Amino acid sequence: MRILICDDNADAAFSIEVLLSLERHETQICSDGQTCVEKARLWKPQVAFLDIGLPEMSGYAVARAIRALDFGPEILLVAVTGWGAPEDVRLAKEAGFDLHFTKPADPVALLRVVSRQAGSA
């Protein structure tokens, strides 16, 4: 699967990338919202793991922008963030996220999400 990872914390992004690369998924990393939307537009990933607290534009705005792209309705958008209050989860859902994980996210759960998406593709 093509998986986009956007997190301004390089260590967090890298750890997700390593996990997914071990499963032979194609990954790209970016660290700000504007770049994320542009990479998504050009690369058309099947899954995106997005932080919420990003520079340039929030993960909520990124999710809305990706959903507005021609392939946007099909992509699986997953919030992986330190923002885990009920209000944060509600805002993520309203912005178009399919799932919400609070950091540190369980690696097995992330792989399960990708596996399910791959099975439905």
N, C-alpha and C positions, 0 to 999 in steps of 0.2 A: 504494500500500500504506500501511497505518497502521503507523508505526514509532515505538516508544518508545525513548528514549535516556536512560540513567541514568549519570551520572558526576559526582562531586563537583568535578571540575576543569571550571569553566565554559568555558574555552577549548576543551578537548577535546570537550565536548558540542556546543558551538556549531559547531565545524568539521565534525563529522559531520552536524549538522542542515543546514548550508548545502549540503554535498555532496548530501544526499538531497533537499532542497528544489529544487535545480537540476534534478533528475530528476522533479519534481512529485509526490513522495511526501508524505503527511501525516505530520507529526512532532510529538511532544511530548517535552519535556525535563523531567527531574527530577534532583535532586542527592543524594537519600538513599534508602536501601532501603525504608523504610516507605512513603514517598510513591510510590515506584515500584510496589510491590505494589498499592496503592490505585488508582493511575492505570490499571494493567493490568486490574484487576478491572472498572473502570467503562468503559474505552475499548476493551478487547479488541483490542490490536494484533496484527498478523500477524507482526511481527518485533520483537525487542527487542535492542538493543546495550547491554550492561551492563558496568560496571566491577566489579571484585571488591572492592577496598578502599573500601567505602562507609561513611558514617556511619549510625548507627542499627542496621543489620544488614548483614552481608557480602553480596556478590554471590552467593555460594554459597547463602545462606539465601533471598535474593530468588528465585533460580532455582527452588529447591524450592517456595517459596510459590506462584509463578506456575504451576508444573507441576501443583499441587494444585487450581487453579481449573478450572471446567467446560470451558473452552476450552484449558487448559494443555497438553494433549498435542499440539495442532496448531501452537502458536506456535514460530517459529524463534528460539531463544535463542543469542545470540552474545556471548561474553566478549571485551571489548576492554580490556585491562589491562596494567599494567606488570609483572605477575606472570607470568613466562614460563618458569619452571623446569619440568622434567618432572613434578615433584610437583604443581605448580599446574595443569598441563594435566589430570592425572589427577583431581584434586579437582574441577575444573570439569566434567569428563565425568560423574563420580559425582553431582554436584549437579543434572545435567539439561541442561547446556549442549550444544548441537549442534556448535558451533564455538568455537575459541579463537584470538584474535589478540593478539599482543603489541604494545604501543604503541611507536612510532607505527605504527598499522595502515596498510597500503597502501590508499589510497582506491579504486583500481581493483578490488582484491580485495573490498572492502566492497560496492561497487556490483554486482559479479558475484554475490555471495551474495544480495542483494536481488532481482536479476534472476531468478536460478534459483528463488527462493521465489515470485516473482510468476508465473513460468511454470507452477509446480505448483499454484497456487491455483485 
